[in-house]
Every structure is written in C-alpha cells, then in structure tokens.
C-alpha cells in the first residue's frame, strides 16, 4: 500500500471520527443551571463547545482505525470475499 493511500484513508477516518465526536459532551442551556440565552442565539446552541477536544478525539479515533485497517491489509484478516453478501455474480466474464 502506498503512503498516499494511507494518508487518504486516515483523512476519511478522521472526518468520520470528527462527526462521531462532535456531539459528545455538549450541553444545551436547558441542561446548565443558571445559564441565560442571549438575544440572537439559538436555544439549542451548545454552551460548552470545545473544538480542541473534538480534534483530539477524532485524531485518536482515526489513528486507531487506520492502524487496524493497515494491519488487516497486511495480514488479510477480513477479505472482500468474506464481505460479499450477494454471492457469486451470475456471469463471471462479461466479455470486455
């Protein structure tokens, strides 16, 4: 596997990890006692958004998933044939 492919896979896992990590630990004004919503702000806007934590969590998750992907690539634990839920195609050679 080329290193550029590994970087691209890491990027895909990072975006996935960021989307998973975004809502973790957020609190709305209804959940925090004594917090007043200022005019012009949405009632559902988070009070304690911390982007550094989201970046850290996404990076750790992407590193672990990329490592597992690479180990699977090298050792062949799960192959494409094992993930084929539709069985063999009706025609093997399409004549191209």
BELGIFEN-V277814 format. One record per backbone hydrogen bond with DSSP energy under -1.0 kcal/mol. NH is the residue of the N-H (numbers start at 1). CO is the residue of the C=O. E is the energy in kcal/mol with one decimal. If there is no record, write none. Layout:
NH|CO|E  NH|CO|E
This chain:
6|2|-1.6  7|3|-2.0  8|4|-2.1  9|5|-2.4  10|6|-2.2  11|7|-2.2  12|8|-2.2  13|9|-2.6  14|10|-2.4  15|11|-2.2  16|12|-2.1  17|13|-2.7  18|14|-2.6  19|15|-2.2  20|16|-1.8  21|17|-2.5  22|18|-1.7  26|23|-1.2  31|28|-1.4  35|32|-1.1  41|38|-1.9  45|42|-1.2  47|27|-3.2  54|50|-1.5  55|51|-2.5  56|52|-2.3  57|53|-2.9  58|54|-2.5  59|55|-2.3  60|56|-2.5  61|57|-2.5  62|58|-2.5  63|59|-2.4  64|60|-2.4  65|61|-2.5  66|62|-2.6  67|63|-2.2  68|64|-2.4  69|65|-2.4  70|66|-2.6  71|67|-2.5  72|68|-2.4  73|69|-2.3  74|70|-2.4  75|71|-2.6  76|72|-2.4
